[in-house]
Amino acid sequence: DLSHIFFAMLAATMKTLTPRAMSVAAQHNRGFKVAVLGAAGGIGQPLSLLMKLNPMVTELSCFDVAPVTPGVAADLSHCSSNAKCFGYTGEDLGKAVKDCQLVVIPAGVPRKPGMTRDDLFNTNASIVATLIDACAKNCPKAMLLIISNPVNSTVPIASAVLKKHGVYDPRKLLGVTTLDVVRARTFVSQAKGLDVNKVKVTVIGGHAGTTIVPLLSQVDPTMKFEDSERDALTHRIMFGGDEVVKAKAGGGSATLSMAYAGAEMAGSVLRALNGEKGVTECSFVESTVTDAKFFSSPVTLGKEGVDTVHGYGTVNAYEQKLIDDMLPDLKAQADKGFEWAKEKGY
């Protein structure tokens, strides 16, 4: 599991260092203050656990409206990893995010069977706006990772709130689409009998149904798909979330896999903030790759956030049709977010 990997790598590194080198390494591998907003929820609790286990996190701030949140932080604080944990609720949102370098936001209501991500819009739009407002005031330079659905609308809302406060930096606002990539890698590797750790799949577009476009023609290592296999895999990647919602039979949506994917994306952001070069992930960001204002494609991360937004390269006719067909929906979902923000005075 992730904790064993983290600690094994850390132990191996420490064994090779002299005290002086360790001191230099400690300065180089700077610690980060990270907040999880919605930390008591189905995604928030496992995500907070995974962040507690990340050796680059020295302070973990857990916020949720649920009264149990200080207890979640107390529980986490007993884990034998370096991060100090603090739990906040109620009026302490500003205190929770104060001076954070990274804020991850899974807060909101989950989907139930028969619901689309868009059905969550009104509730989650208000939640995200409130949380981003606090970030704008208390950690205006933080990296902000939005998990709250519908991501295709909540990220545009977040940008409007940040603009109102004069602190919007497109390099620092990212919608988390990592779960689509995680699912794509998992499903493709299972279909082909390959080691999932050696399979790379680019997934572009947005984070809802048909706006999710896996580029199976670009899978690394190169492989062939029969049309029927391609169609089935594409559909499963697009609607993998529905598979979990249905299987949980009213008990929620994807929480554990989303926490895993969110922690993976957060870890990549921290590695880049710490100076690691060449960290590239797919993410939903302000973009000129298409005529959609926000679009998910590979981005290279750096010390100030998104360094480079990459195009999606050469695609086949099947994939181009998927892109062309979904772009009007993707733009409409962003516009819905912008319009909501305008109505609310952002």
C-alpha positions in Angstrom: 0.0 0.0 0.0 1.0 3.7 -0.3 2.2 4.0 3.3 4.7 1.1 2.9 6.0 2.7 -0.3 6.3 6.1 1.3 8.1 4.8 4.4 10.3 2.3 2.5 11.5 5.1 0.2 12.1 7.4 3.1 14.0 4.8 5.1 16.2 3.9 2.1 17.0 7.5 1.6 17.9 8.2 5.2 20.2 5.2 5.5 22.5 6.6 2.8 22.8 10.1 4.3 25.4 11.5 6.8 24.0 13.8 9.5 25.2 16.9 7.5 23.7 15.5 4.3 20.5 14.7 6.2 20.3 18.3 7.4 20.7 19.6 3.8 18.2 17.0 2.5 15.7 18.1 5.2 16.0 21.7 4.0 15.6 20.6 0.4 12.6 18.3 1.1 10.6 21.1 2.7 7.4 20.2 4.6 4.1 21.5 3.5 0.9 22.5 5.3 -2.0 20.8 3.6 -5.8 21.2 4.2 -8.5 18.8 3.4 -11.9 20.5 3.3 -14.7 18.0 3.7 -12.4 15.8 5.8 -15.1 13.9 7.7 -16.9 12.7 4.6 -16.7 9.5 2.6 -13.8 10.8 0.4 -12.4 13.1 3.0 -11.5 10.6 5.7 -9.5 8.1 3.5 -8.0 11.1 1.7 -6.9 12.7 5.0 -5.4 9.3 6.0 -3.4 9.1 2.8 -2.2 12.7 3.2 -1.2 12.0 6.8 1.1 9.2 5.4 2.8 11.5 2.8 6.2 12.3 4.2 6.1 15.8 2.5 3.2 16.8 4.7 4.2 18.2 8.0 0.9 19.8 9.0 -2.5 18.4 8.0 -5.5 20.6 8.6 -8.9 18.8 8.5 -12.1 20.9 8.1 -15.7 19.8 7.9 -19.1 21.1 9.0 -19.6 17.7 10.8 -19.1 17.9 14.6 -17.1 14.7 14.4 -14.2 16.5 12.6 -11.9 17.2 15.6 -12.3 13.5 16.4 -11.2 12.5 12.9 -8.1 14.6 13.4 -7.5 13.1 16.8 -7.8 9.6 15.3 -5.4 10.5 12.5 -2.9 12.1 14.9 -2.3 8.6 16.4 -0.8 7.4 13.1 3.0 7.1 13.4 3.9 9.5 10.6 5.4 13.0 10.8 2.4 15.2 10.0 0.7 17.0 12.8 -3.1 16.9 12.5 -5.6 19.5 13.5 -9.4 19.3 13.2 -11.6 22.3 12.6 -15.3 22.8 12.3 -18.0 25.5 12.4 -16.5 29.1 12.3 -12.9 27.9 12.1 -12.7 27.6 8.3 -10.3 30.6 7.9 -8.1 29.2 10.6 -8.1 25.8 9.0 -6.7 27.0 5.6 -4.5 29.8 7.0 -1.1 29.8 5.2 -1.7 26.4 3.6 0.4 25.6 0.5 -2.1 23.0 -0.8 -5.9 22.8 -0.2 -7.8 19.7 -1.4 -11.6 20.0 -1.6 -13.7 16.9 -1.6 -16.6 18.6 0.3 -20.2 18.2 -0.9 -23.0 15.8 -1.2 -22.5 12.5 -3.0 -24.5 11.0 -5.8 -27.2 8.4 -5.3 -28.5 6.0 -7.9 -30.2 7.8 -10.8 -28.4 11.1 -10.1 -26.0 12.7 -12.5 -23.1 14.8 -11.2 -25.1 17.8 -12.5 -27.9 17.0 -10.0 -25.5 18.0 -7.3 -25.0 21.4 -8.8 -26.9 23.8 -6.5 -25.8 22.3 -3.2 -22.1 21.8 -4.1 -21.8 25.1 -5.9 -22.6 27.0 -2.7 -20.3 24.8 -0.7 -17.3 25.2 -3.1 -17.9 29.0 -3.3 -17.8 29.3 0.5 -14.7 27.3 0.8 -12.8 29.1 -2.0 -13.8 32.4 -0.5 -12.0 31.4 2.7 -9.0 30.3 0.7 -8.9 33.6 -1.2 -8.7 35.4 2.1 -6.4 33.1 4.1 -4.1 31.3 1.7 -4.3 33.3 -1.6 -1.2 31.6 -3.1 -2.2 28.0 -2.3 -2.6 25.3 -4.8 -6.3 24.4 -4.9 -7.4 20.9 -6.0 -11.2 20.7 -6.6 -12.8 17.2 -6.3 -16.4 18.4 -5.5 -18.8 17.5 -8.3 -19.8 18.6 -10.8 -16.1 19.4 -11.4 -16.9 20.8 -14.9 -18.9 23.5 -13.2 -17.3 23.9 -9.7 -13.9 24.8 -11.1 -15.3 27.7 -13.2 -17.2 28.8 -10.0 -13.9 28.7 -8.0 -12.2 30.8 -10.7 -14.9 33.5 -10.4 -14.7 33.6 -6.6 -10.9 34.0 -6.8 -11.2 36.7 -9.5 -13.6 38.7 -7.2 -10.9 38.7 -4.6 -8.2 39.6 -7.1 -6.1 36.5 -6.4 -7.0 34.2 -9.3 -3.9 32.5 -10.7 -4.8 29.9 -13.4 -1.6 28.0 -12.5 -2.9 27.2 -9.0 -6.5 26.1 -9.7 -6.9 22.5 -10.8 -9.9 20.2 -11.1 -9.0 16.6 -10.1 -9.7 14.2 -13.0 -7.1 11.7 -11.8 -9.8 9.1 -11.0 -10.6 8.9 -14.7 -6.9 8.1 -15.4 -6.7 5.7 -12.5 -9.8 3.8 -13.8 -8.4 3.9 -17.4 -5.1 2.4 -16.3 -6.9 -0.2 -14.2 -9.4 -1.3 -16.8 -6.9 -1.4 -19.7 -4.3 -3.4 -17.7 -7.0 -5.9 -16.6 -8.3 -6.3 -20.1 -4.8 -6.9 -21.5 -3.4 -8.9 -18.6 -0.6 -6.3 -17.9 1.0 -4.8 -14.8 -1.1 -1.7 -14.0 2.0 0.1 -12.9 3.5 -0.1 -16.4 0.4 1.1 -18.2 -0.1 4.8 -19.1 -3.4 6.2 -20.4 -4.2 9.9 -21.2 -7.7 10.9 -20.4 -8.9 14.4 -21.6 -12.0 16.6 -21.6 -13.9 16.9 -18.4 -15.1 14.8 -15.4 -18.6 13.7 -16.2 -19.9 10.9 -18.5 -19.3 11.6 -22.2 -17.0 14.6 -21.4 -14.5 12.0 -20.2 -12.4 10.9 -23.3 -9.8 8.2 -22.9 -7.2 8.3 -25.7 -6.7 4.5 -26.1 -4.8 5.1 -29.3 -2.0 6.7 -27.2 -1.8 4.0 -24.5 1.8 3.2 -23.5 2.9 0.5 -24.1 1.3 0.6 -27.6 -1.5 -2.0 -28.0 -4.3 -2.8 -30.4 -8.0 -2.9 -29.5 -10.7 -4.5 -31.4 -13.6 -2.0 -32.1 -15.9 -3.8 -29.6 -13.2 -3.9 -26.9 -12.4 -0.2 -27.5 -16.1 0.7 -27.3 -16.6 -1.2 -24.1 -13.5 0.1 -22.4 -14.3 3.7 -23.4 -17.9 3.4 -22.0 -16.6 1.8 -18.8 -14.0 4.6 -18.2 -16.6 7.3 -19.0 -19.2 5.7 -16.6 -17.1 4.0 -14.0 -18.5 6.3 -11.4 -22.0 5.0 -12.2 -20.8 1.4 -11.7 -19.8 2.2 -8.1 -23.0 4.3 -7.4 -25.1 1.3 -8.6 -23.0 -1.2 -6.6 -23.4 0.8 -3.4 -27.2 0.7 -3.9 -27.9 4.1 -2.4 -25.0 4.1 0.0 -23.0 6.7 -1.8 -20.6 7.1 -4.7 -16.9 6.4 -5.4 -15.1 7.4 -2.2 -12.1 5.1 -1.7 -10.9 5.1 -5.3 -11.5 8.9 -5.4 -9.5 9.4 -2.2 -6.7 7.2 -3.8 -6.7 9.3 -7.0 -6.9 12.6 -5.0 -4.0 11.7 -2.9 -2.0 10.7 -6.0 -2.7 14.1 -7.6 -1.9 15.9 -4.4 1.3 14.0 -4.1 2.3 15.0 -7.6 1.6 18.7 -6.8 3.7 18.5 -3.6 6.6 16.8 -5.5 6.6 19.6 -8.1 6.3 22.3 -5.4 9.3 20.7 -3.8 11.3 21.2 -7.0 11.0 17.8 -8.7 11.1 18.3 -12.5 8.9 16.6 -15.2 5.9 15.9 -13.0 3.0 15.6 -15.5 -0.6 14.7 -14.7 -3.9 15.1 -16.5 -6.0 17.9 -14.9 -9.0 20.2 -15.6 -7.5 23.7 -15.9 -7.9 27.0 -17.7 -6.8 26.1 -21.2 -6.4 27.2 -24.8 -6.1 23.6 -26.1 -9.7 23.8 -27.4 -12.3 26.6 -27.4 -13.6 25.4 -24.0 -12.4 27.8 -21.2 -11.5 24.8 -19.0 -10.3 21.5 -20.3 -8.5 18.5 -18.9 -5.3 17.5 -20.7 -1.7 16.6 -19.5 -0.1 19.5 -17.6 3.4 19.7 -16.3 3.6 20.9 -12.7 6.3 23.1 -11.2 7.1 25.2 -8.1 4.4 27.8 -8.9 1.7 25.3 -10.0 0.9 24.5 -13.6 4.1 25.2 -15.7 2.8 24.0 -19.1 -0.6 22.9 -20.4 0.0 20.4 -23.1 -2.3 19.6 -26.1 -3.6 16.1 -26.5 -1.5 15.2 -29.5 -2.6 13.0 -32.4 -5.9 11.2 -32.0 -7.8 8.8 -34.3 -11.1 9.5 -36.0 -13.1 7.7 -33.3 -11.5 9.8 -30.5 -11.9 13.1 -32.5 -15.6 12.4 -32.9 -15.9 11.9 -29.1 -14.1 15.2 -28.5 -16.2 17.1 -31.1 -19.5 15.6 -29.8 -18.8 16.4 -26.1 -17.3 19.9 -26.4 -20.7 21.7 -26.5 -21.7 19.9 -23.3 -18.4 20.7 -21.6 -18.7 24.4 -22.5 -22.3 24.5 -21.3 -21.4 23.0 -17.9 -18.7 25.6 -17.5 -21.1 28.4 -18.5 -23.6 27.1 -16.0 -21.0 27.6 -13.3 -20.0 31.1 -14.5 -23.7 32.1 -14.6 -24.4 30.8 -11.1 -21.3 32.7 -9.8 -22.5 35.9 -11.6 -26.0 35.6 -10.0 -24.4 35.2 -6.6 -22.3 38.4 -7.1 -19.0 36.8 -7.8 
